[in-house]
């Protein structure tokens, strides 16, 4: 059983920044791929950023240059630094960890960006 707990969401003005954090209880966290997804009302959940166990990262085109995903294997945490936020970034953000056929999700944290 792996549990994920997210924090850091909130209300911010356009152009501002937020840092989301995710604590993962996996016993061998370094072997898991991790990622951040988001879902806006009426839309499908989409991948925002991901980091492999080997440290490779990838981003949705819409956030490249603005968001940065990082992982701390010692602390078993995943972070998403979000800069230059736009109203279209408004969504519930979910942390994900996966290994093999196993896929785990956090409860989500809401991000609202006002203009």
C-alpha positions as CSV (number, residue, x, y, z in Angstrom):
1,X,0.0,0.0,0.0
2,X,1.3,3.4,-1.1
3,X,-0.2,6.7,0.1
4,X,0.3,10.1,-1.4
5,X,-0.5,13.4,0.4
6,X,-0.5,16.6,-1.5
7,X,-0.2,20.2,-0.2
8,X,0.5,23.7,-1.5
9,X,-2.6,24.5,-3.5
10,X,-4.5,27.7,-3.2
11,X,-5.6,30.9,-4.8
12,X,-3.1,33.1,-6.7
13,X,-3.2,35.9,-9.1
14,X,-2.1,35.5,-12.7
15,X,1.6,35.8,-13.1
16,X,2.2,34.5,-9.6
17,X,3.8,31.3,-8.3
18,X,2.9,28.2,-6.3
19,X,4.8,25.2,-5.2
20,X,3.0,21.9,-4.8
21,X,4.4,19.1,-2.7
22,X,3.6,15.4,-2.5
23,X,4.7,13.0,0.3
24,X,4.9,9.4,-0.8
25,X,4.9,6.5,1.6
26,X,6.5,3.9,-0.8
27,X,9.2,1.9,0.9
28,X,11.5,2.0,-2.1
29,X,10.4,5.4,-3.5
30,X,13.4,5.7,-5.8
31,X,12.1,2.9,-8.0
32,X,8.8,4.7,-8.8
33,X,8.0,6.9,-11.6
34,X,6.2,10.1,-10.4
35,X,4.0,12.7,-12.0
36,X,1.6,15.6,-11.6
37,X,-1.7,15.6,-13.4
38,X,-4.5,18.1,-13.4
39,X,-8.2,18.1,-14.1
40,X,-10.4,21.2,-14.7
41,X,-14.2,21.0,-14.5
42,X,-15.7,19.4,-17.6
43,X,-12.3,18.4,-18.9
44,X,-10.3,15.1,-18.9
45,X,-7.4,14.6,-16.6
46,X,-4.1,15.5,-18.3
47,X,-0.5,14.9,-17.6
48,X,1.3,18.1,-16.5
49,X,4.8,16.8,-15.7
50,X,6.5,13.5,-15.0
51,X,9.8,12.2,-13.7
52,X,11.1,8.7,-14.1
53,X,13.1,6.7,-11.6
54,X,16.2,7.6,-13.6
55,X,15.5,11.3,-13.3
56,X,14.2,11.9,-16.8
57,X,11.5,14.5,-17.0
58,X,8.8,15.5,-19.5
59,X,6.2,18.3,-19.6
60,X,3.0,19.2,-21.3
61,X,3.6,21.7,-24.0
62,X,1.3,24.2,-22.2
63,X,3.6,24.3,-19.1
64,X,7.1,24.0,-20.6
65,X,9.3,26.8,-19.4
66,X,6.9,27.7,-16.5
67,X,6.6,24.5,-14.4
68,X,9.4,22.3,-13.0
69,X,9.0,18.9,-11.5
70,X,11.6,17.6,-9.0
71,X,11.9,14.6,-6.7
72,X,13.8,14.1,-3.5
73,X,14.4,10.4,-3.0
74,X,15.8,10.8,0.5
75,X,12.7,12.7,1.7
76,X,10.3,10.7,-0.6
77,X,8.7,13.8,-1.9
78,X,7.7,15.2,-5.3
79,X,7.3,18.9,-6.0
80,X,5.9,21.0,-8.8
81,X,7.1,24.5,-9.0
82,X,4.6,26.6,-10.9
83,X,5.7,30.0,-12.2
84,X,4.0,32.6,-14.4
85,X,0.6,31.1,-13.6
86,X,-2.3,31.7,-16.0
87,X,-6.0,31.4,-15.4
88,X,-6.1,28.3,-17.6
89,X,-3.9,26.6,-15.1
90,X,-6.9,26.5,-12.7
91,X,-7.6,22.8,-11.9
92,X,-7.3,20.2,-9.3
93,X,-3.8,18.8,-9.3
94,X,-3.1,15.2,-8.5
95,X,0.2,13.5,-7.6
96,X,0.9,10.1,-9.0
97,X,3.4,7.3,-8.3
98,X,3.7,4.2,-10.4
99,X,5.7,1.0,-10.7
100,X,4.9,-1.9,-12.9
101,X,1.1,-2.5,-12.9
102,X,0.7,-0.5,-9.7
103,X,-0.6,3.1,-9.9
104,X,-1.3,5.3,-6.9
105,X,-2.9,8.7,-6.6
106,X,-3.2,11.5,-4.1
107,X,-6.4,13.1,-3.1
108,X,-5.8,16.2,-5.2
109,X,-5.1,19.8,-4.3
110,X,-7.0,22.7,-5.8
111,X,-5.2,25.5,-7.7
112,X,-7.2,28.7,-8.7
113,X,-5.6,31.4,-10.7
114,X,-7.4,34.7,-10.9
115,X,-6.9,37.4,-13.6
